[in-house]
Amino acid sequence: MFKIKQYVSRRFCLGCLGCCRYNSNSSIWAPALLDEEKKVLGLEKLEPVVYRQAYICCFLNPETNLCKIYKRRPWECRLYPFLLNSYNNKIYLSLDLNCPDIKDKTNTKGFKSYVNYLIQYFRKPSVVNILNRNRLVFHSYPVDAVINLAEIEI
């Protein structure tokens, strides 16, 4: 399965009430599963569930804010707040501007280093091959909600 360093710390994620919550049961913000993840999880896709008049990931425990499958969480969850954005017939490494952990970090050396790490990561032939077989992870996000950081050749 995909191995990737996560940018946002687990500690921060546990205190945030943003991720894993959606406005609809078919939100583009809900992660798509890679074919390899479908086999491991025994699911075709993640189906959000209703919780307090909203939708949440089926693996989120809303009382503790913990992921029930954290060690096996989908690749898109590990990548977040970075996204693969389909825009103008190209794929971009993008950043979700709604993530509160990222707001003051975009000009830091650590952030720029991590973006470079991701660019190199997406150049690996093994990653390119998996992404070519799993085009569902490319979403078209609202232009006012993300920043395109770099074009990714897939």
N, C-alpha and C positions, 0 to 999 in steps of 0.2 A: 504494500500500500504506500501511498505518498507519505514521505517524511518531510516535514517542513517546520522550521523554527517559527513559533508564534511571537508576534510583536508585542501585543498587549499582555500584561502579566495576568495570571490567573487570579491573583488577589484583587486587582482592579475589576476584572470581569465579575467576580462574585458580589461586588458592591454596586454594580451597575444594573439598572432595570431596563436597558434598551434592547440588547440583542435577544434573539429567540422569541420576540414578541412582534406580532404582525397586525395590520389593519384588516386583512381579509384572509380567507383560507387559501387563496391562490396568489399570495404576495410574491413579487420577484425577489424580495429580501430573504425568503426562505431558501436554504441551501438545496441544491440539486445533488443527488447522489451519483458518484462514479459507479460504473458497472461493478468494480471490485468491492465497493462499499455495499452495494445492493446484496451481493452474495453473503458478505459477513453479517449484515444486519437482518437479512431475510425480508427486506422491504423493496418495493419498486421505487417509492418516493416517500419523503417525509410529509405526513399529513398533519397540519396544525390541528390542535384541539381547542375547544372553547374553554376559556377561563375568565370569569368576571367580565363578561360582555366584550371580550377581545379574543384573539387567537394567540396561542403560544406553541412552541415546538413540542412535539409529542414526547420528547426526552427531557424537557425542562421540568424540574420540581419547583413550582412557583413559591412554595413556602420557604425553601432554603436557597433558591436561585442557583442550584447545582444541576449540572447535566448528569443524567442517569447513565450516560455512556461516555463520559469524559475521555477516557483513555482510548476509546474507539470512535470518537466524534468524527463527523465527516470532514473531508479535506477543506471544503469551503469554510467551515467553522474555524479551522486552524489558521486559515489565511486571513480571516477577517481582522481588522477593518479594510484590508486590501481585497479587491474584487477583480474579476476578469469581466470587463465591460465591452460589449459589442456595440460599436458606434461607427457609423459611416462605412460599413463593410470591413471594418478592421477590429482587431482585438487589442484592448489596452489594459495594462495594469492600472487600476484606478484605486482611489481612496474614498471611503464613505465618510462624508463630512459630518454625519450624525454621531459618530463615535466620540464621546466626550474625552476619552483618553488621548486622542490624537490632536486635539485643537491647538495646543501650544507647542507641539513637538515638530511640526513640519519643516522648520528651519534648523533643526538641531543636527549635529554630526551623526548621532545614533540613528536618527530617522533616515538620513541620506545613505548611511551605510546599509541599513536594512533594505531600502529600496534597491540598492545596487545588488545586494544578496539575492533579492527576488528576481531581478532582471537576469542574473546569471543562472539562477534556478530554472527559469523558464526557457533557457537555451539548451538545457540538457536534453539529449535525444530521447531518453526514457520518459521524461516529463512531456515532451512534445508528442510522443506516440500515445501516451495515455490520454492527453487532452484531445487529440484528434479523434479518438474513439469515444470521447465523452463530451460532445459539443453542448450538451445541456447545461454545463457549468458557465457558459457564456451568456450573460443576461444583458439586456438593454436597460440600463438604469437611467432615471431622470437626470438630465444635464445639470440641474441646479442642486443635486444631492451628492454628486461625486466630482472628483478632480481626476482627469486622465494624466497619469504620471509618465508612462512610456508605452510605446507600441510594442506588442508582443507578436513575434512571428510564429504562427502555429500552422 
